[in-house]
C-alpha cells in the first residue's frame, strides 16, 4: 500500500517541478517574443490571438489535477481535494522564489475556462437531481434541508461579523451563504461504498442535499444581487431583496415551464437529425443559453446551469432514438473531466499559504469550520421520522466540497467599496484562505465520521431505493472522482 502511494507522490513531485520549469520558460519566452513583436510591429508583423502561456497553463492544471486526484483517491479521499491542494502547492512556489506561475493566477482566458468548468459542473448537478424525487422525499428531507440552510447561514454570518468587523455587512452575509449548501457527491460515495443506499438515512440525506442546492443557489442569487446593487450605488431595501428573491424563484420556475413545454419540441426536432453529437450539442447549448439568461437578469450563471440540468427529465429523451439521460451523463464526462479540474486547480493557485501563518486567520478558519459542522448537526434535529440515525443524517450533511469553493470563487469576483470608497473583493485573499480550510476539513472528516456513525447505529432492514434514485446517487458519487 505504501509503495502504491509513494510512486504517484514521487511522480507528482517530479512532474510539478518539470511543469513549473516549463511555465517559467514559457513566461520568459513570452517576454522575449513580446519584445520582438514590439520591435517589428511597425513592419506589420502580426501575432496570433491566443497567448501560448494559456496552453501551458491548461496542461499544468490538468497534470496537477489528475496526479493530485490520484494521490487522494488512493488515500480514500475525494479527488477534488487533490486538485485543490495540488493547485495550492504550485501556486505558492513563489515562497521559494519561483514566480513563473504567477501570470496564470490572473490570466483572463484561463479564468474563462474555469468558469465554463463551473457551469458544466452545476449542469451535471442539475442532471443528477430529479424534481419528482425532490417532491417525494417527504417532510423529513424538506425540514432537514431548510434547517441545514438557515442554521449555518446565520452562524456563518455571526462568526464573520465577529472576526472581520471591518468588512461590509454584505460580506459577512456572503460568508454565511458559503456555508449553506452540501456536497452530495461525497456523502453519496460513502453510502454507496458501505452498501447503505437502501436506508432511510440515505434517502433523507440525499433528498435534503439536493433541496439544499436549490435553496443555496437562491440565497446566492439574492446576496449577489444585493452586493451588485450596493456596488452600483443603489440603496438596499427589503423591497429590493424581495424583488431579487422573486427573480431567482421565478427564473427557476420559468425554467421548469420551459422544460415542460419547450424542451420536448426541441428534442422532437433534434430526433430527426442524423449527425453525430446531436444530444450533447443540444444539451450544452441549452445549458449555456440558460446560464446566459440568468446572468442577464442579474443572477449567477450557475443558477441557469443548474436549472438547465433540472429541466432535462428522462421523458424528454424518449424523443431521441437510442438515447437516454444516462447517455448524456456519459457524453458530458469528457467535457467535465477537462474543464472542471481547471477551476479547482485555479482556486488552489489563488490561495496564499502565508495567510495560514496568521493566528487571526487560523482562528477565523477554526471557528468557521466549527459552526459549519454545528449548523448541519442542528439540521438533524429536524428529522421527523422515528427511529432514524439523526447523528448520521447530520454528519452526512457536513461536507461543503466543490459547492463551497464555487461560492467562494464567486465572492472573490464581486466587489464592494470599503470605508474609503475603494472597491475590494467581497472575499479577500485572507478570507478565501479561511473558507478553503473550512472546505478541506469538512470534506476530510465526513467519510470517517459517517462510517463510524452508521456502524455504531445499524439501521433496521428497509426497502430498496427506487431504481432512478439509486442511479442518481451513483452518479453523484462518481462526480467526486472526476
C-alpha positions as CSV (number, residue, x, y, z in Angstrom):
1,X,0.0,0.0,0.0
2,X,2.8,2.4,0.9
3,X,4.6,1.6,-2.3
4,X,1.5,2.3,-4.3
5,X,1.2,5.7,-2.6
6,X,4.9,6.6,-2.8
7,X,5.2,6.1,-6.5
8,X,2.4,8.6,-7.5
9,X,3.8,11.0,-4.9
10,X,7.3,10.9,-6.5
11,X,5.8,11.2,-10.0
12,X,3.6,14.1,-8.8
13,X,6.6,15.9,-7.4
14,X,8.7,15.3,-10.4
15,X,6.1,16.4,-12.9
16,X,5.3,19.5,-10.8
17,X,9.0,20.5,-11.0
18,X,9.1,19.8,-14.7
19,X,5.8,21.7,-15.3
20,X,6.9,24.6,-13.2
21,X,10.2,24.8,-15.2
22,X,8.2,24.7,-18.5
23,X,5.9,27.5,-17.2
24,X,8.9,29.6,-16.3
25,X,10.4,29.0,-19.7
26,X,7.0,29.9,-21.3
27,X,6.9,33.2,-19.3
28,X,10.4,34.1,-20.4
29,X,9.7,33.1,-24.0
30,X,6.6,35.2,-23.9
31,X,8.5,38.2,-22.7
32,X,11.2,37.7,-25.4
33,X,8.6,37.3,-28.1
34,X,6.7,40.3,-26.8
35,X,9.8,42.4,-27.1
36,X,10.5,41.1,-30.6
37,X,6.9,41.8,-31.6
38,X,7.2,45.3,-30.2
39,X,10.3,45.8,-32.4
40,X,8.7,44.5,-35.5
41,X,5.1,45.9,-35.1
42,X,6.0,48.9,-37.3
43,X,6.9,46.5,-40.0
44,X,3.5,44.9,-40.0
45,X,4.2,41.6,-38.3
46,X,1.1,40.2,-36.8
47,X,0.9,37.8,-33.9
48,X,-1.7,35.1,-33.2
49,X,-4.5,35.8,-30.9
50,X,-4.0,33.1,-28.2
51,X,-1.3,33.6,-25.7
52,X,0.8,30.3,-25.8
53,X,1.1,30.5,-22.0
54,X,-2.6,29.7,-21.7
55,X,-2.0,26.3,-23.4
56,X,0.9,25.6,-21.0
57,X,-1.4,26.7,-18.1
58,X,-4.1,24.3,-19.1
59,X,-1.5,21.5,-19.5
60,X,-0.2,22.3,-16.0
61,X,-3.7,22.4,-14.5
62,X,-4.7,19.0,-15.9
63,X,-1.4,17.4,-14.8
64,X,-1.8,18.8,-11.3
65,X,-5.5,17.8,-11.1
66,X,-5.1,14.3,-12.2
67,X,-2.0,13.4,-10.3
68,X,-3.2,15.2,-7.1
69,X,-6.6,13.4,-7.5
70,X,-4.9,10.1,-7.9
71,X,-2.9,10.5,-4.7
72,X,-6.0,11.5,-2.7
73,X,-8.2,8.7,-4.2
74,X,-5.5,6.2,-3.0
75,X,-5.9,7.8,0.4
76,X,-9.7,7.1,0.1
77,X,-10.4,10.8,-0.2
78,X,-12.3,12.8,-2.9
79,X,-10.2,13.7,-5.9
80,X,-11.4,17.3,-5.7
81,X,-9.2,17.7,-2.6
82,X,-6.2,16.6,-4.6
83,X,-7.0,19.1,-7.3
84,X,-7.3,21.9,-4.8
85,X,-4.3,21.1,-2.7
86,X,-2.2,20.4,-5.8
87,X,-3.1,23.9,-7.1
88,X,-2.2,25.4,-3.6
89,X,1.3,23.8,-3.8
90,X,2.0,25.0,-7.3
91,X,0.6,28.5,-6.6
92,X,2.8,29.0,-3.6
93,X,6.1,28.2,-5.3
94,X,6.6,32.0,-5.1
95,X,7.5,31.4,-1.5
96,X,10.7,29.7,-2.8
97,X,11.5,32.5,-5.2
98,X,9.8,30.9,-8.2
99,X,7.4,33.4,-9.9
100,X,6.7,31.6,-13.2
101,X,3.2,30.5,-12.2
102,X,2.1,34.0,-11.1
103,X,0.8,35.1,-14.5
104,X,-1.6,32.1,-14.5
105,X,-3.5,33.4,-11.4
106,X,-4.8,36.4,-13.3
107,X,-5.0,35.1,-16.8
108,X,-8.3,36.0,-18.3
109,X,-8.6,33.1,-20.7
110,X,-7.7,30.5,-18.1
111,X,-10.3,32.1,-15.8
112,X,-12.9,31.9,-18.5
113,X,-12.1,28.2,-19.0
114,X,-12.5,27.7,-15.2
115,X,-15.9,29.4,-15.3
116,X,-17.0,27.1,-18.1
117,X,-16.0,24.2,-15.9
118,X,-18.2,25.5,-13.0
119,X,-21.1,26.0,-15.4
120,X,-20.8,22.4,-16.7
121,X,-20.4,21.1,-13.1
122,X,-23.6,22.7,-11.9
123,X,-25.3,21.5,-15.1
124,X,-24.2,18.0,-14.1
125,X,-25.5,18.5,-10.6
126,X,-28.9,19.6,-12.0
127,X,-29.0,16.5,-14.2
128,X,-28.4,14.3,-11.2
129,X,-31.3,15.9,-9.4
130,X,-34.8,14.8,-10.1
131,X,-37.7,17.2,-9.5
132,X,-40.2,14.3,-9.0
133,X,-38.0,12.7,-6.4
134,X,-37.5,16.0,-4.6
135,X,-41.2,16.3,-4.2
136,X,-41.5,12.7,-3.0
137,X,-38.7,12.6,-0.4
138,X,-41.1,13.5,2.4
139,X,-41.3,16.2,5.0
140,X,-38.2,15.0,6.8
141,X,-35.9,15.8,3.9
142,X,-37.5,19.2,3.4
143,X,-37.2,20.0,7.1
144,X,-33.6,18.9,7.3
145,X,-32.8,20.9,4.1
146,X,-34.4,24.1,5.4
147,X,-32.7,23.8,8.9
148,X,-29.5,22.9,7.2
149,X,-29.5,26.2,5.3
150,X,-30.9,28.6,7.9
151,X,-28.7,27.5,10.8
152,X,-25.3,27.6,9.0
153,X,-26.2,30.8,7.3
154,X,-26.8,32.8,10.5
155,X,-23.9,31.1,12.3
156,X,-21.5,31.9,9.5
157,X,-22.8,35.5,9.3
158,X,-22.3,35.9,13.1
159,X,-18.8,34.4,13.0
160,X,-17.7,36.6,10.1
161,X,-19.1,39.7,11.8
162,X,-17.1,38.9,14.9
163,X,-13.7,38.1,13.2
164,X,-13.8,40.6,10.4
165,X,-15.8,43.5,11.7
166,X,-14.2,46.0,9.4
167,X,-15.8,44.3,6.3
168,X,-19.2,45.3,4.9
169,X,-22.3,43.6,6.3
170,X,-23.0,42.1,2.9
171,X,-19.5,40.5,3.0
172,X,-20.5,38.8,6.4
173,X,-23.8,37.7,4.8
174,X,-22.0,36.2,1.8
175,X,-19.7,34.2,4.1
176,X,-22.8,32.8,5.8
177,X,-24.1,31.9,2.3
178,X,-21.0,29.8,1.6
179,X,-21.9,27.5,4.5
180,X,-25.4,26.7,3.2
181,X,-25.0,24.1,0.5
182,X,-24.0,20.5,0.9
183,X,-21.7,18.4,-1.4
184,X,-24.0,15.5,-2.0
185,X,-21.4,13.6,-4.0
186,X,-19.0,12.9,-1.1
187,X,-21.8,11.6,1.2
188,X,-23.3,9.5,-1.6
189,X,-19.9,7.9,-2.3
190,X,-19.5,6.8,1.3
191,X,-23.1,5.5,1.5
192,X,-22.5,3.6,-1.8
193,X,-19.2,2.1,-0.6
194,X,-20.9,0.9,2.7
195,X,-23.9,-0.5,0.9
196,X,-26.2,1.9,2.8
197,X,-28.1,3.5,-0.1
198,X,-31.2,1.5,0.8
199,X,-31.7,3.1,4.2
200,X,-33.9,5.9,5.3
201,X,-30.9,7.8,6.4
202,X,-29.6,7.8,2.8
203,X,-33.0,8.9,1.4
204,X,-33.3,11.8,3.9
205,X,-29.7,13.0,3.4
206,X,-29.6,12.7,-0.4
207,X,-33.0,14.3,-0.7
208,X,-32.1,17.1,1.7
209,X,-28.8,17.7,-0.1
210,X,-30.5,18.3,-3.4
211,X,-33.0,20.7,-1.8
212,X,-30.0,22.4,-0.1
213,X,-28.5,23.0,-3.6
214,X,-31.7,24.8,-4.7
215,X,-32.1,26.9,-1.6
216,X,-28.4,27.7,-1.6
217,X,-28.5,28.9,-5.1
218,X,-31.5,31.1,-4.3
219,X,-29.6,32.6,-1.4
220,X,-26.6,33.1,-3.5
221,X,-28.7,34.9,-6.1
222,X,-30.2,37.2,-3.5
223,X,-26.9,38.1,-1.8
224,X,-25.1,38.5,-5.2
225,X,-27.9,40.8,-6.4
226,X,-27.7,42.8,-3.2
227,X,-24.0,43.2,-3.5
228,X,-24.2,44.3,-7.1
229,X,-26.9,46.8,-6.3
230,X,-24.8,48.3,-3.5
231,X,-21.7,48.4,-5.6
232,X,-23.7,50.4,-8.2
233,X,-24.8,52.9,-5.6
234,X,-28.4,51.7,-5.3
235,X,-29.8,51.8,-1.7
236,X,-30.7,48.4,-0.5
237,X,-34.1,47.9,1.0
238,X,-36.3,44.9,1.9
239,X,-38.3,45.6,-1.3
240,X,-35.1,45.2,-3.3
241,X,-34.3,42.0,-1.5
242,X,-37.8,40.7,-2.1
243,X,-37.6,41.6,-5.8
244,X,-34.3,39.7,-6.2
245,X,-35.7,36.7,-4.3
246,X,-38.8,36.6,-6.6
247,X,-36.5,36.9,-9.6
248,X,-34.5,33.9,-8.5
249,X,-37.5,31.8,-7.7
250,X,-39.3,33.0,-10.9
251,X,-36.3,32.1,-13.0
252,X,-36.2,28.5,-11.7
253,X,-40.0,28.2,-12.0
254,X,-39.8,29.6,-15.6
255,X,-37.0,27.2,-16.5
256,X,-39.2,24.3,-15.4
257,X,-42.1,25.6,-17.5
258,X,-39.7,25.8,-20.4
259,X,-38.6,22.2,-19.7
260,X,-42.2,21.0,-19.7
261,X,-43.4,22.7,-22.9
262,X,-40.4,23.9,-25.0
263,X,-37.7,21.3,-24.5
264,X,-39.9,18.3,-25.7
265,X,-40.4,20.2,-29.0
266,X,-36.6,20.8,-29.3
267,X,-35.9,17.1,-28.7
268,X,-38.6,16.1,-31.2
269,X,-36.8,18.2,-33.8
270,X,-33.4,17.0,-32.8
271,X,-34.6,13.4,-33.1
272,X,-34.9,14.0,-36.9
273,X,-31.2,14.9,-37.2
274,X,-28.8,12.2,-38.1
275,X,-25.5,13.9,-37.5
276,X,-23.1,13.0,-34.7
277,X,-23.2,14.6,-31.3
278,X,-26.7,16.0,-31.6
279,X,-27.7,15.1,-28.0
280,X,-24.5,16.6,-26.4
281,X,-24.6,19.8,-28.6
282,X,-28.3,20.4,-27.8
283,X,-27.8,19.8,-24.0
284,X,-24.7,22.0,-23.7
285,X,-26.4,24.7,-25.9
286,X,-29.4,24.7,-23.5
287,X,-27.0,24.9,-20.5
288,X,-25.1,27.9,-21.9
289,X,-28.3,29.6,-23.0
290,X,-29.9,29.4,-19.6
291,X,-26.7,30.4,-17.9
292,X,-26.6,33.5,-20.1
293,X,-30.2,34.3,-19.4
294,X,-29.5,34.0,-15.6
295,X,-26.6,36.4,-15.9
296,X,-28.6,38.9,-18.0
297,X,-31.2,39.3,-15.3
298,X,-28.6,39.7,-12.6
299,X,-28.3,36.1,-11.2
300,X,-25.2,33.9,-11.1
301,X,-24.7,31.9,-14.3
302,X,-24.5,28.7,-12.3
303,X,-28.2,29.2,-11.4
304,X,-29.1,28.9,-15.0
305,X,-26.8,25.9,-15.5
306,X,-28.4,24.1,-12.6
307,X,-31.9,24.9,-13.9
308,X,-30.9,23.5,-17.3
309,X,-29.9,20.2,-15.8
310,X,-33.0,20.1,-13.6
311,X,-35.4,20.6,-16.5
312,X,-34.0,17.7,-18.6
313,X,-36.2,14.9,-17.5
314,X,-36.0,11.3,-18.6
315,X,-39.2,11.6,-20.6
316,X,-37.6,14.1,-22.9
317,X,-35.1,11.6,-24.1
318,X,-37.7,9.2,-25.3
319,X,-38.0,11.5,-28.4
320,X,-34.4,10.8,-29.3
321,X,-33.9,7.3,-30.7
322,X,-31.4,5.1,-28.9
323,X,-30.6,7.8,-26.3
324,X,-31.3,8.2,-22.6
325,X,-30.4,10.6,-19.8
326,X,-27.7,8.2,-18.8
327,X,-26.2,8.6,-22.3
328,X,-26.0,12.3,-21.7
329,X,-24.0,11.8,-18.5
330,X,-21.5,9.6,-20.4
331,X,-21.2,12.2,-23.2
332,X,-20.6,15.0,-20.7
333,X,-17.9,13.1,-18.9
334,X,-15.0,14.1,-21.3
335,X,-16.0,17.7,-21.1
336,X,-16.2,17.8,-17.3
337,X,-13.0,15.8,-17.0
338,X,-11.2,18.6,-18.8
339,X,-12.9,21.8,-17.7
340,X,-13.9,21.2,-14.1
341,X,-10.4,20.4,-12.7
342,X,-9.2,23.7,-14.2
343,X,-11.5,25.5,-11.8
344,X,-10.3,23.7,-8.7
345,X,-6.6,24.0,-9.6
346,X,-7.1,27.7,-10.3
347,X,-8.8,28.1,-6.9
348,X,-5.8,26.4,-5.3
349,X,-3.4,28.7,-7.2
350,X,-5.1,31.7,-5.6
351,X,-4.7,30.5,-2.0
352,X,-1.9,32.3,-0.3
353,X,-0.3,29.9,2.2
354,X,1.2,32.8,4.1
355,X,-2.3,33.6,5.4
356,X,-2.1,30.2,7.3
357,X,0.7,31.7,9.4
358,X,-1.6,34.4,10.7
359,X,-3.2,33.4,14.0
360,X,-6.2,35.6,13.4
361,X,-6.9,33.8,10.1
362,X,-6.4,30.4,11.6
363,X,-8.7,31.3,14.4
364,X,-11.3,32.5,12.0
365,X,-11.0,29.3,9.9
366,X,-11.3,27.1,13.0
367,X,-14.4,28.8,14.3
368,X,-15.9,28.9,10.8
369,X,-15.3,25.2,10.4
370,X,-16.8,24.5,13.8
371,X,-20.0,26.4,13.1
372,X,-20.2,24.8,9.6
373,X,-20.3,21.4,11.4
374,X,-22.6,22.5,14.2
375,X,-25.0,24.1,11.7
376,X,-25.5,20.8,9.9
377,X,-25.9,18.9,13.2
378,X,-28.7,21.3,14.1
379,X,-30.5,20.3,10.9
380,X,-30.5,16.7,12.1
381,X,-32.9,17.7,14.9
382,X,-35.5,18.5,12.2
383,X,-35.8,14.8,11.2
384,X,-39.5,13.9,11.6
385,X,-39.2,10.1,11.1
386,X,-38.9,8.0,14.2
387,X,-36.0,5.5,14.6
388,X,-33.7,7.3,12.2
389,X,-30.0,7.7,13.0
390,X,-30.0,11.5,13.5
391,X,-26.3,11.7,14.1
392,X,-25.6,10.1,10.7
393,X,-28.0,12.5,9.0
394,X,-26.2,15.5,10.5
395,X,-22.8,14.2,9.6
396,X,-23.9,13.3,6.1
397,X,-24.9,17.0,5.5
398,X,-21.5,18.4,6.7
399,X,-19.2,18.4,3.6
400,X,-19.1,21.6,1.5
401,X,-16.7,20.3,-1.1
402,X,-17.0,21.8,-4.6
403,X,-20.1,23.8,-3.8
404,X,-18.4,25.9,-1.0
405,X,-15.5,26.6,-3.4
406,X,-17.8,27.7,-6.1
407,X,-19.5,30.2,-3.8
408,X,-16.1,31.4,-2.5
409,X,-14.9,31.8,-6.1
410,X,-17.9,33.9,-7.0
411,X,-17.3,36.1,-3.9
412,X,-13.7,36.7,-4.9
413,X,-15.0,38.3,-8.2
414,X,-17.7,40.5,-6.5
415,X,-16.6,44.0,-5.4
416,X,-17.8,46.3,-2.6
417,X,-16.5,49.7,-1.7
418,X,-14.6,49.8,1.6
419,X,-14.7,52.6,4.2
420,X,-12.5,54.8,1.9
421,X,-14.8,54.1,-1.1
422,X,-12.2,51.9,-2.8
423,X,-13.7,48.7,-4.4
424,X,-12.4,45.5,-2.8
425,X,-13.3,41.8,-3.3
426,X,-16.1,40.6,-1.1
427,X,-14.0,37.5,-0.4
428,X,-10.4,38.8,0.1
429,X,-7.3,36.6,0.0
430,X,-7.2,36.0,3.8
431,X,-10.9,35.2,4.0
432,X,-10.6,33.0,0.9
433,X,-7.9,31.0,2.7
434,X,-10.2,30.6,5.8
435,X,-13.0,29.3,3.6
436,X,-10.7,26.9,1.8
437,X,-9.6,25.5,5.2
438,X,-13.3,25.0,6.1
439,X,-14.0,23.2,2.8
440,X,-11.0,20.9,3.2
441,X,-11.7,20.0,6.8
442,X,-15.5,19.4,6.4
443,X,-14.7,17.3,3.3
444,X,-12.0,15.2,5.0
445,X,-13.8,14.5,8.3
446,X,-17.1,13.4,6.7
447,X,-16.2,9.9,5.4
448,X,-14.7,8.5,8.6
449,X,-17.3,10.1,10.8
450,X,-20.2,8.9,8.6
451,X,-18.8,5.4,8.6
452,X,-18.4,5.4,12.4
453,X,-21.9,6.7,13.0
454,X,-23.5,4.2,10.6
455,X,-21.5,1.3,12.1
456,X,-22.5,2.1,15.7
457,X,-26.1,2.5,14.9
458,X,-27.1,-0.2,12.4
459,X,-30.4,0.7,10.7
460,X,-33.3,-1.8,10.6
461,X,-34.0,-3.6,7.3
462,X,-35.6,-1.3,4.8
463,X,-36.9,-1.3,1.3
464,X,-34.6,-0.7,-1.6
465,X,-34.4,2.8,-3.1
466,X,-36.3,3.0,-6.4
467,X,-34.0,2.4,-9.5
468,X,-33.9,6.1,-10.5
469,X,-32.9,7.2,-7.0
470,X,-30.1,4.6,-6.9
471,X,-28.9,5.8,-10.3
472,X,-29.0,9.4,-9.1
473,X,-26.9,8.5,-6.0
474,X,-24.4,6.5,-8.1
475,X,-23.9,9.4,-10.5
476,X,-23.5,11.8,-7.6
477,X,-20.8,9.6,-6.1
478,X,-19.0,9.2,-9.4
479,X,-18.9,13.0,-9.8
480,X,-16.4,13.3,-6.8
481,X,-13.8,11.3,-8.8
482,X,-13.7,13.5,-11.9
